[in-house]
Amino acid sequence: MPETLILRCDNCGAPLPIPDGVDFVTCTYCGSALIVHRDNGVAYTEVLKKLDKRTVHLANEIELVRLHQMLDDIDRSWDKELESYKIYDGKGPGQLPSEGNAVMRSLSFFLFGGWMLLVAMIGFGGFSLFLALVGLGLIGGGIYFLFRNFRKVEAYQKAISLYHARRDKVRLQIADIEAKLNAENPDE
């Protein structure tokens, strides 16, 4: 004949007859769903809702760790990508592109090219044609660098916007999970 244990409901304390081999039971007094634990000759009940809350809490903690890892991955990826946007002039670690920087770099070509044209127009012996061609070449180079640097500025601004959007999305998810964890009490 199967053995029947008399255990107490973990929620209300009412006596519960539990037949051997039964792992789940519903309290007939308070209606709580219970799991029956049997360990080394000791048997007791635990409200399933508590286990479910603990499981949800643990899942939220794991999700929080995953999101922080994702945030670190986004930052590491951006650090590598950022190097591709830097402008190197042989001095120092390189500068990030800016509209002001693009104008200043091109302006030096325009000014020097314009100066060469002016010297050629004034007349500088037999070098007038050569100086005029060099001046036009420098002005053309200035136009080229102006457009090239503005495209680089535009690409950099688009990339940094995407980086911030990805980062903000993950940070919102982190804040949501942290709010859930702060509101939870898994032991209730």
C-alpha positions in Angstrom: 0.0 0.0 0.0 1.5 3.4 -1.0 2.7 5.6 1.8 1.0 8.9 2.5 2.8 11.8 4.0 1.1 14.6 5.9 2.9 17.8 5.1 2.0 21.5 5.8 1.1 24.0 3.1 3.9 26.4 2.7 1.4 29.2 2.2 -1.2 28.7 4.9 0.1 25.9 7.1 -2.9 23.6 6.5 -2.2 19.8 6.7 -1.9 18.1 3.3 -2.0 14.4 2.7 0.5 13.6 0.0 0.6 10.2 -1.6 4.0 8.7 -2.4 5.3 9.7 -5.8 3.2 12.9 -6.0 5.4 16.0 -6.8 2.8 18.7 -7.2 -0.3 19.4 -5.2 -2.9 22.1 -4.7 -3.8 23.1 -1.2 -7.5 22.4 -0.5 -7.7 25.3 2.0 -6.0 28.3 0.3 -5.7 27.0 -3.3 -1.9 27.5 -3.6 0.0 25.4 -6.1 2.8 23.6 -4.3 5.8 21.5 -5.2 6.7 18.7 -2.9 10.4 18.4 -2.2 11.8 15.1 -0.8 15.5 15.2 0.2 17.3 12.7 2.4 14.2 11.6 4.3 12.9 15.2 4.7 9.8 16.3 2.8 8.3 19.8 2.6 6.2 21.9 0.3 7.1 25.1 -1.5 4.7 27.5 -3.2 5.3 27.4 -7.0 4.7 31.1 -7.2 7.8 31.7 -5.1 9.8 29.5 -7.4 8.4 31.3 -10.5 9.3 34.7 -9.0 12.9 33.4 -8.3 13.2 32.1 -11.8 12.0 35.4 -13.3 14.4 37.3 -11.1 17.3 35.1 -12.1 16.4 35.4 -15.8 16.3 39.2 -15.4 19.7 39.1 -13.8 21.1 37.0 -16.6 19.5 39.4 -19.2 21.1 42.3 -17.4 24.6 40.7 -17.7 24.0 40.0 -21.4 22.9 43.6 -22.0 26.0 45.0 -20.3 28.2 42.6 -22.4 26.3 43.9 -25.5 27.0 47.5 -24.4 30.7 46.7 -24.0 30.8 45.0 -27.4 29.2 48.2 -29.0 31.8 50.4 -27.3 34.7 48.2 -28.4 33.4 48.0 -32.0 33.0 51.8 -32.0 36.6 52.4 -30.7 37.9 50.3 -33.7 35.6 52.0 -36.2 36.5 55.5 -34.9 40.1 55.0 -36.0 38.9 54.8 -39.7 37.5 58.3 -39.5 40.5 60.0 -38.0 42.6 62.3 -40.3 46.3 61.9 -39.9 48.7 64.7 -40.9 51.9 63.1 -39.7 51.7 65.0 -36.4 50.2 63.4 -33.3 47.5 60.8 -33.0 45.1 62.0 -35.6 42.0 64.2 -35.5 38.4 63.5 -35.9 36.8 65.1 -38.9 35.0 68.4 -38.4 33.6 71.0 -40.8 35.9 73.6 -39.5 38.9 71.3 -39.9 37.8 70.5 -43.5 37.5 74.2 -44.4 40.9 75.1 -42.8 42.8 72.4 -44.6 41.3 73.4 -47.9 41.7 77.1 -47.2 45.5 76.7 -47.0 45.4 75.2 -50.6 43.2 78.0 -51.8 45.3 80.7 -50.3 48.6 79.3 -51.5 47.2 78.6 -55.0 45.8 82.1 -55.1 49.1 83.6 -54.1 50.9 81.6 -56.8 48.3 82.9 -59.4 48.9 86.4 -58.2 52.6 86.1 -58.5 52.2 84.6 -62.0 49.9 87.5 -63.1 52.3 90.1 -61.8 55.0 88.4 -63.7 57.9 86.6 -62.3 60.2 86.2 -65.3 59.9 83.0 -67.3 58.2 81.2 -64.5 54.8 82.9 -65.0 53.1 79.9 -66.8 54.6 77.4 -64.4 53.5 79.3 -61.4 50.0 79.8 -62.8 49.7 76.0 -63.4 50.9 75.3 -59.9 48.5 77.8 -58.5 45.6 76.3 -60.4 46.7 72.8 -59.3 46.7 73.9 -55.7 43.2 75.5 -56.0 42.0 72.3 -57.6 43.6 70.2 -54.8 41.8 72.5 -52.3 38.5 71.9 -53.9 39.2 68.1 -54.0 40.2 68.0 -50.3 37.2 70.2 -49.3 34.7 67.8 -50.9 36.6 64.7 -49.7 36.8 66.0 -46.1 33.2 67.1 -46.1 32.2 63.5 -47.2 34.4 62.2 -44.3 32.7 64.6 -41.9 29.2 63.4 -43.1 30.2 59.7 -42.8 31.6 60.3 -39.3 28.4 62.2 -38.2 26.2 59.4 -39.5 28.3 56.7 -37.9 28.4 58.4 -34.5 24.6 58.9 -34.6 24.2 55.2 -35.3 26.6 54.3 -32.5 24.7 56.5 -30.0 21.3 55.1 -31.2 22.5 51.5 -30.7 24.0 52.4 -27.3 20.9 54.3 -26.2 18.7 51.3 -27.2 20.7 48.9 -25.0 20.9 51.4 -22.1 17.1 51.7 -22.2 16.8 47.9 -22.0 19.2 47.9 -19.1 17.2 50.6 -17.3 14.0 48.6 -17.8 15.6 45.4 -16.4 17.1 47.2 -13.5 13.7 48.8 -12.7 12.2 45.3 -12.8 14.9 43.9 -10.5 14.4 46.8 -8.0 10.7 46.2 -8.0 10.9 42.4 -7.6 11.2 40.6 -4.3 11.8 37.0 -5.3 11.3 35.7 -1.8 7.6 36.8 -1.5 
